[in-house]
Amino acid sequence: MSELEQQLATLQATAQDAIAQAPTLEALEQLRVNYLGKKGEVSKILGGMGKLSAEERPAIGAAANVVKDAIQAQLDRAKTDFQAAQIQAQLAAETIDVTMPGVYYPQGRIHPINSTIDRMVDIFVGMGYTVATGPEMETDYYNFEALNTPPDHPARDMQDTFYLPDGNLLRTHTSSVQIHYMEENEPPIRIISPGRCYRRDTVDATHSAVFHQIEILAIAPDLTFTDLKGTIKEFLTQAFGMELPIRFRASYFPFTEPSAEVDVQWQGRWLEIMGCGMVDPNVLTKVGHDPEVYSGFAAGFGVERLAMVLHQIDDIRKLYGSDLRFLKQF
């Protein structure tokens, strides 16, 4: 055996040992380049063929091809084994036991306050009203003065609120939205204004310092209290899903004249449900509408109160407690 043949045999044995111990596919590829590449070990050995005679070269070339084929065959087998092992490992990692129960993700629910707002807004939109919104932080003018409630008015005592250092305040009702809207729009007007309000109330089963209110406003020529009564009757019939006995009790609000409280007979007793009245001429004058040409009516109610009646909730604080055991009922 010539020296080159001996080197080829030694190289084959060395390569086979290295391939057998290769830990990864990447290591196998590196071994292929090291042994069979253009600058690999086999090519280096064959570089010495220039010193051989013409008779010796074919034998060395044939021997080199045998070594190349043997190394390549072992590389292919090792690669196949690695790929099969990877597939098995992936299958084992991604195996799903179809007999196991699936992961349960509970379905979300709309909060009863939001669902009540959505339901009431839908009723009024169906009656031709447009949704109007405004800022929760208001000036004294929009929250009180423009609504016929000057600084010395006793009605302010019932609507004590949270005052801010800059002189602004947190609105006590969504009636302020009516002023903004009337300043920017000419009659006829029919709007509904839902939103959050604030008052300095002592929190108990029926009162909260933060609550939600919905108010409606209609301005047009020749509107009367009869139009107001018909609107409220239709609204309450749709809200409760049936026609209920309704009564209007004379009341007082600074921004409406005449004014009334509305009660419904529900489950054998009368419930105060909302306040209403004809828009005071002073309010129309404040926003630049002639009270000799236009008249209007307004009504408002607390969302929480209506939600408590409709869902038979006995404590308003449950609506703010974020107790999932309570909220999952809706």
Secondary structure, DSSP 4 states (H G I P E B T S, - for coil): --HHHHHHHHHHHHHHHHHHH--SHHHHHHHHHHHHSTTSHHHHHHGGGGGS-TTTHHHHHHHHHHHHHHHHHHHHHHHHHHHHHHHHHHHHHH---TTSPPPP-PPP---HHHHHHHHHHHHHHHTT-EE----SEE-HHHHTGGGT--TT-GGGGGG---B-TTS-EE-SSTHHHHHHHHHH-PSSEEEEEEEEEE--PPPSSS--SEEEEEEEEEEETT--HHHHHHHHHHHHHHHHTS---EEEEEEEETTEEEEEEEEEEETTEEEEEEEEEEEPHHHHHHTT--TTT-EEEEEEEEHHHHHHHHHT-S-GGGGGS--HHHHTT-
